[in-house]
Amino acid sequence: MKTICVVQHTEAEYLGLIEDHFEGRNIRFTYKRPFTSGGTLPTSTDGFDGLFLLGGGPYGLVSGHLLPSLGHELRLTRAFLEAGLPVVGFELGAVILATAAGGGASEAPLRFEVGPVTATRPGLLGGMLPDHFPMAAYLRDRPALPAGADVFATAASGEPMIFGIGSNCLGFVGHPGAKHGMMEDLIMEFAETPDDTAASLHLLGQAQSGIANALTSLMVGVAGFTGLMEE
């Protein structure tokens, strides 16, 4: 059984709809919560087959309130990269991945957006990346992609929303398994919130079935690309 280390940055945000997909593939996941009293992060890759970095709500890497555990997380992410183990980042986690892999972060305001994502070409993620699907994003700052990164999907604006690094690492500038209740709780967790959260929550409610439908195919592609389905 593969075991994934999942780094959580807020009480509200977790794997969401992705938990069921991991359980269905017999992939174990362990949450690490450095923001809690006594919460710690691993100091090495020992005991894990991959790393998932979740979103951070209003935390940033180069603006706003900086993520307190950033230094440790960058070292941990680099350890997984150097070991050839898969790393997948969502939202702020994607910015951490890009930075650890030799890219960086650019300043951008805290935002909560729900919109269409379009694949840059057919056949990506073993042909399992849908051509067009909705995704929610709640984050501050943007990833500056390292040399050699491959953009798999973009927003309507042309901004990269899914990118690949190396042969087994993925960044999602959004949360592909976002749930309405999870995002609602995230908004209530912090005093600082993006503009028009009510409108974004409404859009997320409308997109929820499309997100769930796309995730069925997407998670097959993610598991295959990262090697998490391999013995």
N, C-alpha and C positions, 0 to 999 in steps of 0.2 A: 504494500500500500504506500503510495506517495504521500508525503506530508509537506504542506505549504505553510510558511510563516507569513501571517497577515498582519501588517502594521496598521493599527487604527489610531487616528489622530483626534477624534471627537467621540463623545458618547453616542451620538445619533447615527453617524455614518458607518455602515458595515458592508459586507458583500452583497446584501440585498437578495435579489432573485438568483444570484450566482450560487448561493449556498446549496440550493436544491440540485443544481447541475453538478457540483462537486460531489455531493453525497451520492448522486446517481452513478457517478463514475468511480466510486470507491476511493476518492481523493480526500485525505484528512486535511483539515485546516485548523491552525492554532492562532488565535488572536493575541497580539502583543499590544499593550496599552500603556505607552510610556507617560501619558498625561495623568494617570491615576496615582494615588498615593501608594508608593511601593512598587509601581509598575516599572518594568525593566525591558530592555531590548537585548536580543542575543548579541554576543560579541564575536560570533563566527557563524559559518554556515552549518556547523555540526548538527546533524539530526534533521535537516531540512532538504527538500528536493527543489525548492523554488521559493521566491519572495514576491508577495503582493503588497504594494504600497497604496493605501487608500487616500481619499481626499482629506483636506484639512480645514474645510469651512473657510473662515476669514483669515487663516494663517497664510503668510506669504514666504517667499524665499528672498526677494529683494525689495519688497515694499510691505507697508502695513506692519502688523504685529508678526515678527518673524517666528517661524516654527521653532520652539524651544529645543527639540531633539534633533535639529537639522544636522549638526556635525556628526553625531553618532549614526544617523540614518545614511548619510553619504558614505561613511566608512563601511557600513554594513552592506549597502548596495554595491559598492566597488568590490567587496569580498565575494559576493555572489557572481558578479560579472567576471572577475578573475578566475573563479572556479568553473566557469562555463555553465553555471546554473541559470535557469530562466528567471527573469525579473519582469513583472507586469505592474505598471503604475496607472492609477486612475486619478484624474484631476491633478491636485497638487502632487500626487505620487508620480504622475507622468513628468512633471517638472523636475522632481528629484532624480528620476531615472535619467532624463536628458543631461542633467548637470553632472551626475556621477559618471556618465559615459563619455564625458569630454566636451559636452555642449554647455548650456547654461540656462539662465532665466532672464526674461525681460519683464519690465514692470507693466502691470495691467491692473485695472480696478477689480474689486470684488464684484462678481456677477453670478446670476442664476439664469441660465438660458436653456431653452428646450427647442430643438430644431432638427431639420433633416441633415443626415450625414450621407455622403455619396462616395462610393469606392472610386479610386483613381484609375483602376483598370480591372478587367475580369480575371478570375483565377486566383485571387489572393487568399491566403490562409487555407491553402489546399482547395480552393474553390468554394469555401464555406462562408466567406465574407459577403453578406448581402449587398446587392448593388446600391440599395437606397433604404435607409431606415432611420427612425428617430432616436435621439440620444439627449439626455439631460446633462448639464455641466454646472457645477457650483464650485467656484474657485477664484483665487486671486493669482495674478501673474501668468506668464505664458512660457512654455518651453522654448529654448533656443536649441534647435536640433544639432547634434554633433555631425561631423563629416561622415558620410556613408549611411546616414539614417535614410530610411525609405518611407515616404508618405503613402499610407494605404488608403486613407479616406480624408475628405475635407468637408468643412461646413459650406453653407451656401455662399459665404463671404470669400471662400478659397482658403481660409485658415486651416492648417493641418489639425485633424481631430483624432486620427489613429496613425501611429508611426511604428515602424519596426527598427530595431537596433540589433545588428548581428544576425545570428541564425535562430535565436529563440527568445528575444526580449521584445515586449510590446508596451507602448504608451497610449493611453486613451485620455484625451483632453476632455473628459466627461466620464460619467459612470454608466456603463452599459447595462447594469442591473439595477438602476435606480428605482425606488418605490416611492409613491406619493407620500406615505406616512413617514418614511425615513427623511425625506427632504423637509417636510413640515416640522419634524422634531429638530432638524439641524438649524432651521431658521430660528426656532425658539430657544436654542441652546446658548446663543451669543447675543450680546447687545447690538453688535454691528451686523447689519444685514444689507443685502443688495436692494436696489430700487425695484419696485413693481413685483414683489414676491408673490402677491396674490394672483397676478396675471400669469406668472410663470408656473405656479402650482396648478392653475386651471389648465394650462397647456400640457403639463405633465399628466394630469388626469386623463385628458383626451388621448395622449400618446401612449398610455400605459400598456394597452393591449398590443400595440405595435412594437414596443420595447420588448415585451415578453416573447412575442413571436419571433422577432429577429434574433433574440438571445439563444434560441434553440439551435439555430445553425451556427451562430457566432461562437458559441462555447465549444462546439465540435472543432471549429477551426483554431481556436485559442489552445485547446488541449493538444491538438496535433502539432501546431507550430512550436509550442513550448516543450514538447516531448513529455508532457504529463500523462499521456495515455500509453507511453512505452513502458515495457517491463524493464 
